[in-house]
Amino acid sequence: MSTIEIKSPLPGTFYRASSPDTPPFKADGDTVKESDTIGLIEVMKTFQEVPAGVAGSKIRFLVDNEEPVMAGQVIAEVEA
């Protein structure tokens, strides 16, 4: 199996759920499809979905909820 990186498309704050009182889009160990949303990046009060972009058996997040990220930073890895 190979590991594929999912990178942040832009700088901002990474959120793993759509709001504080909802469960995360994906949890460590979940299976993902290419079209699955794995989180949101917030930039100046605007939120952009982060798609997995890859199908795989286990996702592992390298960034915590509400953590600042840079464009191109690896936010998660997926076993494909």
PDB file with SEQRES, HELIX, SHEET and CRYST1 records, atoms N, CA, C and O in Angstrom:
SEQRES   1 A   80  MET SER THR ILE GLU ILE LYS SER PRO LEU PRO GLY THR          
SEQRES   2 A   80  PHE TYR ARG ALA SER SER PRO ASP THR PRO PRO PHE LYS          
SEQRES   3 A   80  ALA ASP GLY ASP THR VAL LYS GLU SER ASP THR ILE GLY          
SEQRES   4 A   80  LEU ILE GLU VAL MET LYS THR PHE GLN GLU VAL PRO ALA          
SEQRES   5 A   80  GLY VAL ALA GLY SER LYS ILE ARG PHE LEU VAL ASP ASN          
SEQRES   6 A   80  GLU GLU PRO VAL MET ALA GLY GLN VAL ILE ALA GLU VAL          
SEQRES   7 A   80  GLU ALA                                                      
SHEET    1 AA1 3 THR A   3  LYS A   7  0                                        
SHEET    2 AA1 3 VAL A  74  GLU A  79 -1                                        
SHEET    3 AA1 3 LYS A  58  PHE A  61 -1                                        
SHEET    1 AA2 3 GLY A  12  TYR A  15  0                                        
SHEET    2 AA2 3 THR A  37  VAL A  43 -1                                        
SHEET    3 AA2 3 THR A  46  PRO A  51 -1                                        
CRYST1    1.000    1.000    1.000  90.00  90.00  90.00 P 1           1          
ATOM      1  N   MET A   1       0.840  -1.190   0.000  1.00  0.00           N  
ATOM      2  CA  MET A   1       0.000   0.000   0.000  1.00  0.00           C  
ATOM      3  C   MET A   1       0.878   1.244   0.000  1.00  0.00           C  
ATOM      4  O   MET A   1       1.961   1.268   0.584  1.00  0.00           O  
ATOM      5  N   SER A   2       0.386   2.257  -0.661  1.00  0.00           N  
ATOM      6  CA  SER A   2       1.106   3.522  -0.674  1.00  0.00           C  
ATOM      7  C   SER A   2       0.327   4.549   0.147  1.00  0.00           C  
ATOM      8  O   SER A   2      -0.882   4.428   0.349  1.00  0.00           O  
ATOM      9  N   THR A   3       1.050   5.550   0.608  1.00  0.00           N  
ATOM     10  CA  THR A   3       0.432   6.631   1.372  1.00  0.00           C  
ATOM     11  C   THR A   3       0.375   7.873   0.498  1.00  0.00           C  
ATOM     12  O   THR A   3       1.380   8.289  -0.077  1.00  0.00           O  
ATOM     13  N   ILE A   4      -0.809   8.457   0.404  1.00  0.00           N  
ATOM     14  CA  ILE A   4      -1.003   9.655  -0.399  1.00  0.00           C  
ATOM     15  C   ILE A   4      -1.305  10.824   0.531  1.00  0.00           C  
ATOM     16  O   ILE A   4      -2.113  10.707   1.453  1.00  0.00           O  
ATOM     17  N   GLU A   5      -0.647  11.949   0.276  1.00  0.00           N  
ATOM     18  CA  GLU A   5      -0.830  13.135   1.108  1.00  0.00           C  
ATOM     19  C   GLU A   5      -1.975  13.992   0.585  1.00  0.00           C  
ATOM     20  O   GLU A   5      -2.147  14.148  -0.624  1.00  0.00           O  
ATOM     21  N   ILE A   6      -2.753  14.540   1.506  1.00  0.00           N  
ATOM     22  CA  ILE A   6      -3.770  15.538   1.175  1.00  0.00           C  
ATOM     23  C   ILE A   6      -3.236  16.864   1.710  1.00  0.00           C  
ATOM     24  O   ILE A   6      -2.971  17.006   2.904  1.00  0.00           O  
ATOM     25  N   LYS A   7      -3.082  17.830   0.807  1.00  0.00           N  
ATOM     26  CA  LYS A   7      -2.481  19.109   1.177  1.00  0.00           C  
ATOM     27  C   LYS A   7      -3.516  20.222   1.222  1.00  0.00           C  
ATOM     28  O   LYS A   7      -4.532  20.181   0.528  1.00  0.00           O  
ATOM     29  N   SER A   8      -3.240  21.199   2.039  1.00  0.00           N  
ATOM     30  CA  SER A   8      -4.115  22.366   2.138  1.00  0.00           C  
ATOM     31  C   SER A   8      -4.051  23.168   0.846  1.00  0.00           C  
ATOM     32  O   SER A   8      -2.962  23.479   0.364  1.00  0.00           O  
ATOM     33  N   PRO A   9      -5.217  23.509   0.274  1.00  0.00           N  
ATOM     34  CA  PRO A   9      -5.214  24.288  -0.965  1.00  0.00           C  
ATOM     35  C   PRO A   9      -4.863  25.766  -0.746  1.00  0.00           C  
ATOM     36  O   PRO A   9      -4.483  26.459  -1.690  1.00  0.00           O  
ATOM     37  N   LEU A  10      -4.990  26.247   0.498  1.00  0.00           N  
ATOM     38  CA  LEU A  10      -4.701  27.650   0.787  1.00  0.00           C  
ATOM     39  C   LEU A  10      -4.398  27.825   2.262  1.00  0.00           C  
ATOM     40  O   LEU A  10      -4.691  26.945   3.071  1.00  0.00           O  
ATOM     41  N   PRO A  11      -3.804  28.975   2.617  1.00  0.00           N  
ATOM     42  CA  PRO A  11      -3.516  29.220   4.033  1.00  0.00           C  
ATOM     43  C   PRO A  11      -4.779  29.633   4.778  1.00  0.00           C  
ATOM     44  O   PRO A  11      -5.676  30.258   4.212  1.00  0.00           O  
ATOM     45  N   GLY A  12      -4.834  29.277   6.043  1.00  0.00           N  
ATOM     46  CA  GLY A  12      -5.985  29.644   6.867  1.00  0.00           C  
ATOM     47  C   GLY A  12      -6.043  28.779   8.109  1.00  0.00           C  
ATOM     48  O   GLY A  12      -5.018  28.288   8.583  1.00  0.00           O  
ATOM     49  N   THR A  13      -7.250  28.591   8.637  1.00  0.00           N  
ATOM     50  CA  THR A  13      -7.470  27.756   9.818  1.00  0.00           C  
ATOM     51  C   THR A  13      -8.223  26.516   9.379  1.00  0.00           C  
ATOM     52  O   THR A  13      -9.244  26.606   8.696  1.00  0.00           O  
ATOM     53  N   PHE A  14      -7.712  25.349   9.776  1.00  0.00           N  
ATOM     54  CA  PHE A  14      -8.320  24.075   9.395  1.00  0.00           C  
ATOM     55  C   PHE A  14      -9.348  23.642  10.430  1.00  0.00           C  
ATOM     56  O   PHE A  14      -9.072  23.644  11.630  1.00  0.00           O  
ATOM     57  N   TYR A  15     -10.522  23.274   9.963  1.00  0.00           N  
ATOM     58  CA  TYR A  15     -11.589  22.763  10.829  1.00  0.00           C  
ATOM     59  C   TYR A  15     -11.973  21.366  10.360  1.00  0.00           C  
ATOM     60  O   TYR A  15     -12.162  21.136   9.166  1.00  0.00           O  
ATOM     61  N   ARG A  16     -12.086  20.443  11.292  1.00  0.00           N  
ATOM     62  CA  ARG A  16     -12.442  19.063  10.949  1.00  0.00           C  
ATOM     63  C   ARG A  16     -13.947  18.829  10.924  1.00  0.00           C  
ATOM     64  O   ARG A  16     -14.393  17.766  10.494  1.00  0.00           O  
ATOM     65  N   ALA A  17     -14.747  19.805  11.379  1.00  0.00           N  
ATOM     66  CA  ALA A  17     -16.210  19.695  11.384  1.00  0.00           C  
ATOM     67  C   ALA A  17     -16.804  21.006  10.882  1.00  0.00           C  
ATOM     68  O   ALA A  17     -16.142  22.044  10.892  1.00  0.00           O  
ATOM     69  N   SER A  18     -18.063  20.947  10.442  1.00  0.00           N  
ATOM     70  CA  SER A  18     -18.702  22.155   9.912  1.00  0.00           C  
ATOM     71  C   SER A  18     -19.101  23.143  10.997  1.00  0.00           C  
ATOM     72  O   SER A  18     -19.281  24.328  10.717  1.00  0.00           O  
ATOM     73  N   SER A  19     -19.244  22.669  12.241  1.00  0.00           N  
ATOM     74  CA  SER A  19     -19.512  23.543  13.383  1.00  0.00           C  
ATOM     75  C   SER A  19     -19.074  22.820  14.654  1.00  0.00           C  
ATOM     76  O   SER A  19     -18.894  21.602  14.643  1.00  0.00           O  
ATOM     77  N   PRO A  20     -18.900  23.564  15.754  1.00  0.00           N  
ATOM     78  CA  PRO A  20     -18.408  22.934  16.988  1.00  0.00           C  
ATOM     79  C   PRO A  20     -19.309  21.825  17.530  1.00  0.00           C  
ATOM     80  O   PRO A  20     -18.828  20.934  18.230  1.00  0.00           O  
ATOM     81  N   ASP A  21     -20.612  21.865  17.219  1.00  0.00           N  
ATOM     82  CA  ASP A  21     -21.523  20.867  17.795  1.00  0.00           C  
ATOM     83  C   ASP A  21     -21.884  19.750  16.816  1.00  0.00           C  
ATOM     84  O   ASP A  21     -22.842  19.014  17.049  1.00  0.00           O  
ATOM     85  N   THR A  22     -21.132  19.617  15.729  1.00  0.00           N  
ATOM     86  CA  THR A  22     -21.355  18.503  14.808  1.00  0.00           C  
ATOM     87  C   THR A  22     -20.126  17.597  14.788  1.00  0.00           C  
ATOM     88  O   THR A  22     -19.015  18.052  15.061  1.00  0.00           O  
ATOM     89  N   PRO A  23     -20.321  16.317  14.466  1.00  0.00           N  
ATOM     90  CA  PRO A  23     -19.160  15.417  14.423  1.00  0.00           C  
ATOM     91  C   PRO A  23     -18.217  15.786  13.274  1.00  0.00           C  
ATOM     92  O   PRO A  23     -18.633  16.437  12.316  1.00  0.00           O  
ATOM     93  N   PRO A  24     -16.960  15.376  13.369  1.00  0.00           N  
ATOM     94  CA  PRO A  24     -16.019  15.675  12.291  1.00  0.00           C  
ATOM     95  C   PRO A  24     -16.446  15.014  10.979  1.00  0.00           C  
ATOM     96  O   PRO A  24     -17.135  13.994  10.974  1.00  0.00           O  
ATOM     97  N   PHE A  25     -16.021  15.622   9.867  1.00  0.00           N  
ATOM     98  CA  PHE A  25     -16.310  15.045   8.552  1.00  0.00           C  
ATOM     99  C   PHE A  25     -15.752  13.619   8.479  1.00  0.00           C  
ATOM    100  O   PHE A  25     -16.433  12.697   8.029  1.00  0.00           O  
ATOM    101  N   LYS A  26     -14.514  13.456   8.927  1.00  0.00           N  
ATOM    102  CA  LYS A  26     -13.852  12.153   8.949  1.00  0.00           C  
ATOM    103  C   LYS A  26     -13.020  12.046  10.215  1.00  0.00           C  
ATOM    104  O   LYS A  26     -12.496  13.039  10.721  1.00  0.00           O  
ATOM    105  N   ALA A  27     -12.907  10.805  10.724  1.00  0.00           N  
ATOM    106  CA  ALA A  27     -12.077  10.540  11.897  1.00  0.00           C  
ATOM    107  C   ALA A  27     -10.880   9.706  11.464  1.00  0.00           C  
ATOM    108  O   ALA A  27     -10.928   9.037  10.432  1.00  0.00           O  
ATOM    109  N   ASP A  28      -9.812   9.744  12.244  1.00  0.00           N  
ATOM    110  CA  ASP A  28      -8.651   8.910  11.952  1.00  0.00           C  
ATOM    111  C   ASP A  28      -9.088   7.459  11.786  1.00  0.00           C  
ATOM    112  O   ASP A  28      -9.840   6.931  12.606  1.00  0.00           O  
ATOM    113  N   GLY A  29      -8.612   6.820  10.719  1.00  0.00           N  
ATOM    114  CA  GLY A  29      -8.937   5.421  10.456  1.00  0.00           C  
ATOM    115  C   GLY A  29     -10.116   5.211   9.531  1.00  0.00           C  
ATOM    116  O   GLY A  29     -10.351   4.088   9.085  1.00  0.00           O  
ATOM    117  N   ASP A  30     -10.878   6.283   9.225  1.00  0.00           N  
ATOM    118  CA  ASP A  30     -12.036   6.166   8.334  1.00  0.00           C  
ATOM    119  C   ASP A  30     -11.601   5.889   6.897  1.00  0.00           C  
ATOM    120  O   ASP A  30     -10.503   6.263   6.483  1.00  0.00           O  
ATOM    121  N   THR A  31     -12.471   5.237   6.152  1.00  0.00           N  
ATOM    122  CA  THR A  31     -12.319   5.070   4.713  1.00  0.00           C  
ATOM    123  C   THR A  31     -12.784   6.351   4.037  1.00  0.00           C  
ATOM    124  O   THR A  31     -13.743   6.980   4.484  1.00  0.00           O  
ATOM    125  N   VAL A  32     -12.104   6.740   2.954  1.00  0.00           N  
ATOM    126  CA  VAL A  32     -12.500   7.944   2.235  1.00  0.00           C  
ATOM    127  C   VAL A  32     -12.687   7.658   0.746  1.00  0.00           C  
ATOM    128  O   VAL A  32     -12.041   6.783   0.170  1.00  0.00           O  
ATOM    129  N   LYS A  33     -13.601   8.433   0.142  1.00  0.00           N  
ATOM    130  CA  LYS A  33     -13.790   8.435  -1.310  1.00  0.00           C  
ATOM    131  C   LYS A  33     -13.240   9.756  -1.829  1.00  0.00           C  
ATOM    132  O   LYS A  33     -13.082  10.712  -1.069  1.00  0.00           O  
ATOM    133  N   GLU A  34     -12.948   9.806  -3.130  1.00  0.00           N  
ATOM    134  CA  GLU A  34     -12.398  11.030  -3.724  1.00  0.00           C  
ATOM    135  C   GLU A  34     -13.249  12.256  -3.438  1.00  0.00           C  
ATOM    136  O   GLU A  34     -12.721  13.339  -3.185  1.00  0.00           O  
ATOM    137  N   SER A  35     -14.560  12.089  -3.477  1.00  0.00           N  
ATOM    138  CA  SER A  35     -15.468  13.233  -3.332  1.00  0.00           C  
ATOM    139  C   SER A  35     -15.761  13.616  -1.883  1.00  0.00           C  
ATOM    140  O   SER A  35     -16.426  14.624  -1.643  1.00  0.00           O  
ATOM    141  N   ASP A  36     -15.284  12.843  -0.919  1.00  0.00           N  
ATOM    142  CA  ASP A  36     -15.556  13.142   0.493  1.00  0.00           C  
ATOM    143  C   ASP A  36     -14.889  14.439   0.938  1.00  0.00           C  
ATOM    144  O   ASP A  36     -13.742  14.713   0.583  1.00  0.00           O  
ATOM    145  N   THR A  37     -15.610  15.225   1.709  1.00  0.00           N  
ATOM    146  CA  THR A  37     -15.035  16.406   2.345  1.00  0.00           C  
ATOM    147  C   THR A  37     -14.359  15.948   3.634  1.00  0.00           C  
ATOM    148  O   THR A  37     -14.957  15.235   4.439  1.00  0.00           O  
ATOM    149  N   ILE A  38     -13.109  16.364   3.823  1.00  0.00           N  
ATOM    150  CA  ILE A  38     -12.400  15.961   5.045  1.00  0.00           C  
ATOM    151  C   ILE A  38     -12.275  17.098   6.042  1.00  0.00           C  
ATOM    152  O   ILE A  38     -11.913  16.878   7.198  1.00  0.00           O  
ATOM    153  N   GLY A  39     -12.572  18.315   5.600  1.00  0.00           N  
ATOM    154  CA  GLY A  39     -12.480  19.458   6.499  1.00  0.00           C  
ATOM    155  C   GLY A  39     -12.773  20.748   5.762  1.00  0.00           C  
ATOM    156  O   GLY A  39     -13.144  20.752   4.589  1.00  0.00           O  
ATOM    157  N   LEU A  40     -12.594  21.850   6.491  1.00  0.00           N  
ATOM    158  CA  LEU A  40     -12.808  23.188   5.944  1.00  0.00           C  
ATOM    159  C   LEU A  40     -11.587  24.039   6.250  1.00  0.00           C  
ATOM    160  O   LEU A  40     -10.945  23.879   7.288  1.00  0.00           O  
ATOM    161  N   ILE A  41     -11.272  24.952   5.325  1.00  0.00           N  
ATOM    162  CA  ILE A  41     -10.246  25.961   5.577  1.00  0.00           C  
ATOM    163  C   ILE A  41     -10.968  27.303   5.639  1.00  0.00           C  
ATOM    164  O   ILE A  41     -11.720  27.662   4.733  1.00  0.00           O  
ATOM    165  N   GLU A  42     -10.724  28.039   6.727  1.00  0.00           N  
ATOM    166  CA  GLU A  42     -11.353  29.356   6.881  1.00  0.00           C  
ATOM    167  C   GLU A  42     -10.316  30.433   6.639  1.00  0.00           C  
ATOM    168  O   GLU A  42      -9.250  30.453   7.254  1.00  0.00           O  
ATOM    169  N   VAL A  43     -10.661  31.337   5.719  1.00  0.00           N  
ATOM    170  CA  VAL A  43      -9.817  32.485   5.421  1.00  0.00           C  
ATOM    171  C   VAL A  43     -10.712  33.720   5.434  1.00  0.00           C  
ATOM    172  O   VAL A  43     -11.631  33.831   4.623  1.00  0.00           O  
ATOM    173  N   MET A  44     -10.452  34.629   6.336  1.00  0.00           N  
ATOM    174  CA  MET A  44     -11.211  35.881   6.425  1.00  0.00           C  
ATOM    175  C   MET A  44     -12.723  35.648   6.407  1.00  0.00           C  
ATOM    176  O   MET A  44     -13.444  36.268   5.624  1.00  0.00           O  
ATOM    177  N   LYS A  45     -13.189  34.767   7.260  1.00  0.00           N  
ATOM    178  CA  LYS A  45     -14.618  34.455   7.448  1.00  0.00           C  
ATOM    179  C   LYS A  45     -15.256  33.715   6.264  1.00  0.00           C  
ATOM    180  O   LYS A  45     -16.477  33.572   6.215  1.00  0.00           O  
ATOM    181  N   THR A  46     -14.446  33.247   5.319  1.00  0.00           N  
ATOM    182  CA  THR A  46     -14.936  32.453   4.194  1.00  0.00           C  
ATOM    183  C   THR A  46     -14.424  31.034   4.360  1.00  0.00           C  
ATOM    184  O   THR A  46     -13.246  30.822   4.650  1.00  0.00           O  
ATOM    185  N   PHE A  47     -15.310  30.061   4.177  1.00  0.00           N  
ATOM    186  CA  PHE A  47     -14.946  28.658   4.370  1.00  0.00           C  
ATOM    187  C   PHE A  47     -14.894  27.939   3.028  1.00  0.00           C  
ATOM    188  O   PHE A  47     -15.804  28.064   2.209  1.00  0.00           O  
ATOM    189  N   GLN A  48     -13.816  27.181   2.814  1.00  0.00           N  
ATOM    190  CA  GLN A  48     -13.682  26.377   1.609  1.00  0.00           C  
ATOM    191  C   GLN A  48     -13.539  24.916   2.010  1.00  0.00           C  
ATOM    192  O   GLN A  48     -12.726  24.574   2.869  1.00  0.00           O  
ATOM    193  N   GLU A  49     -14.341  24.055   1.377  1.00  0.00           N  
ATOM    194  CA  GLU A  49     -14.253  22.631   1.659  1.00  0.00           C  
ATOM    195  C   GLU A  49     -12.940  22.071   1.138  1.00  0.00           C  
ATOM    196  O   GLU A  49     -12.426  22.498   0.104  1.00  0.00           O  
ATOM    197  N   VAL A  50     -12.409  21.099   1.880  1.00  0.00           N  
ATOM    198  CA  VAL A  50     -11.215  20.390   1.444  1.00  0.00           C  
ATOM    199  C   VAL A  50     -11.644  18.970   1.078  1.00  0.00           C  
ATOM    200  O   VAL A  50     -11.978  18.177   1.957  1.00  0.00           O  
ATOM    201  N   PRO A  51     -11.635  18.647  -0.220  1.00  0.00           N  
ATOM    202  CA  PRO A  51     -12.011  17.294  -0.629  1.00  0.00           C  
ATOM    203  C   PRO A  51     -10.839  16.342  -0.430  1.00  0.00           C  
ATOM    204  O   PRO A  51      -9.679  16.752  -0.463  1.00  0.00           O  
ATOM    205  N   ALA A  52     -11.153  15.066  -0.223  1.00  0.00           N  
ATOM    206  CA  ALA A  52     -10.089  14.076  -0.083  1.00  0.00           C  
ATOM    207  C   ALA A  52      -9.280  14.014  -1.375  1.00  0.00           C  
ATOM    208  O   ALA A  52      -8.049  13.994  -1.344  1.00  0.00           O  
ATOM    209  N   GLY A  53      -9.980  13.985  -2.517  1.00  0.00           N  
ATOM    210  CA  GLY A  53      -9.284  13.938  -3.793  1.00  0.00           C  
ATOM    211  C   GLY A  53      -8.665  12.592  -4.110  1.00  0.00           C  
ATOM    212  O   GLY A  53      -8.051  12.412  -5.162  1.00  0.00           O  
ATOM    213  N   VAL A  54      -8.830  11.643  -3.192  1.00  0.00           N  
ATOM    214  CA  VAL A  54      -8.266  10.310  -3.352  1.00  0.00           C  
ATOM    215  C   VAL A  54      -9.144   9.325  -2.587  1.00  0.00           C  
ATOM    216  O   VAL A  54      -9.742   9.673  -1.569  1.00  0.00           O  
ATOM    217  N   ALA A  55      -9.215   8.105  -3.081  1.00  0.00           N  
ATOM    218  CA  ALA A  55      -9.945   7.058  -2.357  1.00  0.00           C  
ATOM    219  C   ALA A  55      -8.919   6.213  -1.604  1.00  0.00           C  
ATOM    220  O   ALA A  55      -7.839   5.924  -2.120  1.00  0.00           O  
ATOM    221  N   GLY A  56      -9.267   5.825  -0.386  1.00  0.00           N  
ATOM    222  CA  GLY A  56      -8.329   5.024   0.394  1.00  0.00           C  
ATOM    223  C   GLY A  56      -8.981   4.369   1.582  1.00  0.00           C  
ATOM    224  O   GLY A  56     -10.147   4.604   1.897  1.00  0.00           O  
ATOM    225  N   SER A  57      -8.183   3.530   2.239  1.00  0.00           N  
ATOM    226  CA  SER A  57      -8.738   2.712   3.320  1.00  0.00           C  
ATOM    227  C   SER A  57      -8.643   3.365   4.694  1.00  0.00           C  
ATOM    228  O   SER A  57      -9.517   3.149   5.532  1.00  0.00           O  
ATOM    229  N   LYS A  58      -7.610   4.152   4.943  1.00  0.00           N  
ATOM    230  CA  LYS A  58      -7.470   4.759   6.273  1.00  0.00           C  
ATOM    231  C   LYS A  58      -6.919   6.169   6.136  1.00  0.00           C  
ATOM    232  O   LYS A  58      -5.893   6.395   5.494  1.00  0.00           O  
ATOM    233  N   ILE A  59      -7.624   7.118   6.757  1.00  0.00           N  
ATOM    234  CA  ILE A  59      -7.126   8.499   6.768  1.00  0.00           C  
ATOM    235  C   ILE A  59      -6.491   8.763   8.127  1.00  0.00           C  
ATOM    236  O   ILE A  59      -6.964   8.283   9.157  1.00  0.00           O  
ATOM    237  N   ARG A  60      -5.415   9.535   8.106  1.00  0.00           N  
ATOM    238  CA  ARG A  60      -4.744   9.934   9.349  1.00  0.00           C  
ATOM    239  C   ARG A  60      -4.459  11.421   9.257  1.00  0.00           C  
ATOM    240  O   ARG A  60      -3.761  11.882   8.354  1.00  0.00           O  
ATOM    241  N   PHE A  61      -5.013  12.167  10.209  1.00  0.00           N  
ATOM    242  CA  PHE A  61      -4.850  13.616  10.212  1.00  0.00           C  
ATOM    243  C   PHE A  61      -3.530  14.007  10.867  1.00  0.00           C  
ATOM    244  O   PHE A  61      -3.149  13.464  11.904  1.00  0.00           O  
ATOM    245  N   LEU A  62      -2.843  14.957  10.245  1.00  0.00           N  
ATOM    246  CA  LEU A  62      -1.575  15.466  10.768  1.00  0.00           C  
ATOM    247  C   LEU A  62      -1.736  16.859  11.357  1.00  0.00           C  
ATOM    248  O   LEU A  62      -0.792  17.425  11.910  1.00  0.00           O  
ATOM    249  N   VAL A  63      -2.954  17.413  11.231  1.00  0.00           N  
ATOM    250  CA  VAL A  63      -3.275  18.755  11.719  1.00  0.00           C  
ATOM    251  C   VAL A  63      -4.480  18.642  12.649  1.00  0.00           C  
ATOM    252  O   VAL A  63      -5.443  17.939  12.343  1.00  0.00           O  
ATOM    253  N   ASP A  64      -4.424  19.324  13.768  1.00  0.00           N  
ATOM    254  CA  ASP A  64      -5.538  19.314  14.716  1.00  0.00           C  
ATOM    255  C   ASP A  64      -6.630  20.292  14.285  1.00  0.00           C  
ATOM    256  O   ASP A  64      -6.403  21.178  13.460  1.00  0.00           O  
ATOM    257  N   ASN A  65      -7.811  20.113  14.858  1.00  0.00           N  
ATOM    258  CA  ASN A  65      -8.925  21.028  14.617  1.00  0.00           C  
ATOM    259  C   ASN A  65      -8.541  22.430  15.066  1.00  0.00           C  
ATOM    260  O   ASN A  65      -7.909  22.611  16.106  1.00  0.00           O  
ATOM    261  N   GLU A  66      -8.929  23.417  14.273  1.00  0.00           N  
ATOM    262  CA  GLU A  66      -8.689  24.837  14.537  1.00  0.00           C  
ATOM    263  C   GLU A  66      -7.216  25.215  14.513  1.00  0.00           C  
ATOM    264  O   GLU A  66      -6.824  26.226  15.096  1.00  0.00           O  
ATOM    265  N   GLU A  67      -6.397  24.411  13.844  1.00  0.00           N  
ATOM    266  CA  GLU A  67      -4.966  24.700  13.747  1.00  0.00           C  
ATOM    267  C   GLU A  67      -4.687  25.506  12.480  1.00  0.00           C  
ATOM    268  O   GLU A  67      -5.259  25.213  11.430  1.00  0.00           O  
ATOM    269  N   PRO A  68      -3.815  26.521  12.559  1.00  0.00           N  
ATOM    270  CA  PRO A  68      -3.471  27.272  11.352  1.00  0.00           C  
ATOM    271  C   PRO A  68      -2.668  26.393  10.393  1.00  0.00           C  
ATOM    272  O   PRO A  68      -1.841  25.586  10.818  1.00  0.00           O  
ATOM    273  N   VAL A  69      -2.923  26.559   9.096  1.00  0.00           N  
ATOM    274  CA  VAL A  69      -2.199  25.804   8.074  1.00  0.00           C  
ATOM    275  C   VAL A  69      -1.709  26.755   6.987  1.00  0.00           C  
ATOM    276  O   VAL A  69      -2.251  27.842   6.791  1.00  0.00           O  
ATOM    277  N   MET A  70      -0.672  26.313   6.292  1.00  0.00           N  
ATOM    278  CA  MET A  70      -0.132  27.059   5.161  1.00  0.00           C  
ATOM    279  C   MET A  70      -0.549  26.363   3.871  1.00  0.00           C  
ATOM    280  O   MET A  70      -0.825  25.163   3.881  1.00  0.00           O  
ATOM    281  N   ALA A  71      -0.599  27.085   2.779  1.00  0.00           N  
ATOM    282  CA  ALA A  71      -0.897  26.485   1.478  1.00  0.00           C  
ATOM    283  C   ALA A  71       0.158  25.433   1.171  1.00  0.00           C  
ATOM    284  O   ALA A  71       1.353  25.695   1.304  1.00  0.00           O  
ATOM    285  N   GLY A  72      -0.273  24.256   0.765  1.00  0.00           N  
ATOM    286  CA  GLY A  72       0.644  23.168   0.440  1.00  0.00           C  
ATOM    287  C   GLY A  72       1.042  22.304   1.623  1.00  0.00           C  
ATOM    288  O   GLY A  72       1.715  21.288   1.449  1.00  0.00           O  
ATOM    289  N   GLN A  73       0.635  22.694   2.830  1.00  0.00           N  
ATOM    290  CA  GLN A  73       0.954  21.899   4.023  1.00  0.00           C  
ATOM    291  C   GLN A  73       0.146  20.606   4.005  1.00  0.00           C  
ATOM    292  O   GLN A  73      -1.038  20.615   3.668  1.00  0.00           O  
ATOM    293  N   VAL A  74       0.785  19.494   4.368  1.00  0.00           N  
ATOM    294  CA  VAL A  74       0.082  18.206   4.420  1.00  0.00           C  
ATOM    295  C   VAL A  74      -0.828  18.211   5.641  1.00  0.00           C  
ATOM    296  O   VAL A  74      -0.366  18.399   6.767  1.00  0.00           O  
ATOM    297  N   ILE A  75      -2.136  18.002   5.413  1.00  0.00           N  
ATOM    298  CA  ILE A  75      -3.075  17.997   6.532  1.00  0.00           C  
ATOM    299  C   ILE A  75      -3.530  16.591   6.890  1.00  0.00           C  
ATOM    300  O   ILE A  75      -3.996  16.351   8.004  1.00  0.00           O  
ATOM    301  N   ALA A  76      -3.395  15.655   5.943  1.00  0.00           N  
ATOM    302  CA  ALA A  76      -3.784  14.271   6.217  1.00  0.00           C  
ATOM    303  C   ALA A  76      -3.082  13.337   5.244  1.00  0.00           C  
ATOM    304  O   ALA A  76      -2.602  13.758   4.191  1.00  0.00           O  
ATOM    305  N   GLU A  77      -3.030  12.049   5.619  1.00  0.00           N  
ATOM    306  CA  GLU A  77      -2.482  11.007   4.749  1.00  0.00           C  
ATOM    307  C   GLU A  77      -3.532   9.915   4.620  1.00  0.00           C  
ATOM    308  O   GLU A  77      -4.277   9.634   5.559  1.00  0.00           O  
ATOM    309  N   VAL A  78      -3.580   9.301   3.435  1.00  0.00           N  
ATOM    310  CA  VAL A  78      -4.530   8.231   3.159  1.00  0.00           C  
ATOM    311  C   VAL A  78      -3.780   7.029   2.618  1.00  0.00           C  
ATOM    312  O   VAL A  78      -2.914   7.173   1.755  1.00  0.00           O  
ATOM    313  N   GLU A  79      -4.106   5.838   3.123  1.00  0.00           N  
ATOM    314  CA  GLU A  79      -3.546   4.616   2.554  1.00  0.00           C  
ATOM    315  C   GLU A  79      -4.368   4.251   1.329  1.00  0.00           C  
ATOM    316  O   GLU A  79      -5.579   4.051   1.418  1.00  0.00           O  
ATOM    317  N   ALA A  80      -3.698   4.167   0.185  1.00  0.00           N  
ATOM    318  CA  ALA A  80      -4.400   3.853  -1.057  1.00  0.00           C  
ATOM    319  C   ALA A  80      -3.943   2.517  -1.620  1.00  0.00           C  
ATOM    320  O   ALA A  80      -4.429   2.089  -2.667  1.00  0.00           O  
TER     321      ALA A  80                                                      
END                                                                             
